[in-house]
Amino acid sequence: MGIVSGKKGSALIMALVTITVLLVLGLAVTTMSMGTLKSNVADATTNDAYYAAEAGVNSAIEHIKHEVSNYYAAMADAYGTGYNTLYENFFANITSNASLSFSEPRINAAVTETSFSVGSYDSATQAGELLISTTSTTADRTQYMVNGSVIVKRLDLKSDSWFVPNTVLYVGGAIDLDTQYKMNAAGNVIAGELRELNANPNNSRFRHTDGTLVIDPHAGDSLSDVALYTSYSDPVLPRIDVYITENGFNYTAGSAGDIYITTAPGINFSMSGSGIAGGIIHGKGNISISSIGNVYADIYADGDLYISNGAFYGDIYCRGNLTINGGSYHGDITCDGNISVSNLNNNGLIKSNGDVTVTDATNTGSVYAAGTITLIRANLAGVIYSSSDINIGSGKIRGIIYSVNHVKITSGCSVEGSLFAKGNVYYGPPAGEDDTMNITYSQSVINDALQDSKNEFLFSGSGDGGNTVLDDSVFVSQSVTAIGRQ
């Protein structure tokens, strides 16, 4: 092969150089295009992963809100220790419920995995942080994490307090012992003041064991009247079997089946006999019942109601005053006026918009009065609640005594459970010399009283009763934060 020289050789060399340069440039452009394409694909995958994780967090935030609303609904329906448990475990239970019930969003480009946990808590505002973390994974195993949070307020739906746990004696005013009377309290005691008339400084007549004694002049501020008396509606009789128009008529009861009895307005009547198998008795005046057998009917009196002996298995309702002397009662008693009962055995709820006086009686259900409750030689259980005063003259109580005003003790008695008074607890005359009141804390007795469904009226008054309407104010804030590829 010959050597190219001269102008032709130079031209050939320049052509080869030009071709080489163009070839290199072409390869560079191709490489750059392939790199850009790969980068675009990676960016698209990352975007898919991010949006999937973000969608998971946003879905979880809405789910958390749903769970919070459901949880508040459960709190509204609960009472007693059941309510306290829900309130105390508010944030932990919501995250647990959310974890169990959350469904991951369906996304074509990626799958997500979401977790829930509890974050920080501000006791001053009762606000807690519920944390969410979602990791998404695409088909090529690209992963992206996005975190979120919802700050939620824990509202006490029954914030008006009436019961303080683990306390045997809670007195907003003074524990006031007059002259020679003694009180023994076993358990934690909180009182505004301890007063002993003519006290011996070396021998207190208030003897306290098994707990702490706290003197707090502001103790009464923590107690509220949370009960609200609710009356009843007149019954609707499916039929009328007996219609009484004669004032003072005596009806002889001996029904083998259900019977429905009513009167003309303002008509008073009396009833006796072997008993009533069932139905409704509605007197539109006063009713007097004596010397009767088993009565399974509900009884309504628009006026006063007087009962002497008998066994009653239905509920009793009275617009006027109710007087009971003897007998056994298995239903609930509701009275718009005053109630006076003696020599009876009752296991239902007694509820009055006036005063209640119980003498020589056994009652295993609760007693509520908007007015004063007076107990004389009574053996009671449940919640003894007065929106006014409670007077105790001997007897035994297993449960919770609660007075929105004062408790006055006029004879030695015993309490197993707790005693609360927003005002004073006074122990004095006409108690006998050296009479003693013994009060001992019992958690099992208190649980029985609080968990009785008939005591729901304690949570239906000014304490809201679970009627709080929740709005967006419980949700303080929410946030979403992109963490990045994993």
Buried (B, 14 or more C-beta within 10 A) or exposed (E): EEEEEEEEEEEEEEEEEEEEEEEEEEEEEEEEEEEEEEEEEEEEBBEBBBBBBBBBBBBBBEBBBBBBEBBBEBBBEBBBBBBBEBBEEBBEBBBBBBBEEBEBBEBEBBBBBBBBBBBEBEEEEEBBBBBBBBBBBBEEEBBBBBBBBBBBBBBBBBEBBBBBEEBBBBBBBBBBBBBBBBBBBBBBBBBBBBBBEEBEEEEBBBEBEEBEBEEBEEBBEBBBBBBBBEEBEEBEBEEEBBEBEEEEBEBEBBBEEBBBBBBEEEBBBBBBBEBBBBBBBBBBBBBBBBEBBBBBBBBBBBBBBBBBBBBBBBBBBBBBBBBBBBBBBBBBBBBBBBBBBBBBBBBBBBBBBBBBBBBBBBBBBBBBBBBBBBBBBBBBBBBBBBBBBBBBBBBBBBBBBBBBBBBBBBBBBBBBBBBBBBBBBBBBEEBEEEBBBBBBBBEEBBEBBBEBEBBEBBBBBBBBBBEBEBEEEBBBEBEBEEBEEE
